[in-house]
């Protein structure tokens, strides 16, 4: 089941993937969204892992800001 927080998280992560760059403040926003309801569900976990993988392989660059 896709939760509201999961949908919000998905939108923010998709924007970062489309831009190929994520600001530190955006990354923190993503983490806050994931923890917002007090539980990271399976869908959110997958999204966070995908984002972290893209950052690790430099498909998405993490920048200051």
C-alpha positions as CSV (number, residue, x, y, z in Angstrom):
1,X,0.0,0.0,0.0
2,X,1.3,3.4,-1.0
3,X,1.1,5.9,1.8
4,X,0.7,9.7,1.5
5,X,4.2,10.2,2.9
6,X,5.5,7.6,0.4
7,X,3.9,9.5,-2.5
8,X,5.4,12.8,-1.3
9,X,8.8,11.2,-0.9
10,X,8.5,9.7,-4.4
11,X,7.8,13.2,-5.9
12,X,10.8,14.8,-4.2
13,X,13.1,12.0,-5.1
14,X,11.9,11.9,-8.8
15,X,12.7,15.6,-9.0
16,X,16.2,15.1,-7.8
17,X,16.7,12.2,-10.3
18,X,15.3,14.3,-13.1
19,X,17.7,17.2,-12.2
20,X,20.7,14.8,-11.7
21,X,21.6,16.9,-8.7
22,X,20.3,17.2,-5.1
23,X,21.1,19.9,-2.6
24,X,22.0,19.0,0.9
25,X,18.9,20.8,2.1
26,X,16.7,18.7,-0.3
27,X,18.4,15.5,0.9
28,X,17.5,16.5,4.5
29,X,14.0,17.2,3.4
30,X,13.8,13.7,2.0
31,X,15.0,12.2,5.2
32,X,12.5,14.3,7.2
33,X,9.7,13.2,4.9
34,X,10.7,9.5,5.3
35,X,10.6,9.8,9.1
36,X,7.6,12.2,9.2
37,X,5.0,9.6,10.1
38,X,7.3,7.8,12.5
39,X,7.8,4.7,10.3
40,X,9.7,4.0,7.1
41,X,7.6,1.6,5.1
42,X,8.8,-0.8,2.4
43,X,8.1,1.6,-0.5
44,X,9.9,4.5,1.2
45,X,12.9,2.2,2.0
46,X,13.1,1.2,-1.7
47,X,13.0,4.9,-2.8
48,X,15.7,5.9,-0.3
49,X,17.9,3.0,-1.4
50,X,17.5,4.0,-5.0
51,X,18.4,7.6,-4.3
52,X,21.4,6.6,-2.3
53,X,22.5,4.2,-5.0
54,X,22.3,7.0,-7.6
55,X,24.3,9.3,-5.4
56,X,26.9,6.6,-4.8
57,X,27.4,5.9,-8.5
58,X,27.3,9.7,-9.2
59,X,24.2,9.6,-11.4
60,X,22.9,12.2,-9.0
61,X,25.3,14.7,-7.6
62,X,24.9,15.9,-4.0
63,X,25.8,19.6,-3.7
64,X,25.9,22.2,-1.0
65,X,22.8,24.4,-0.5
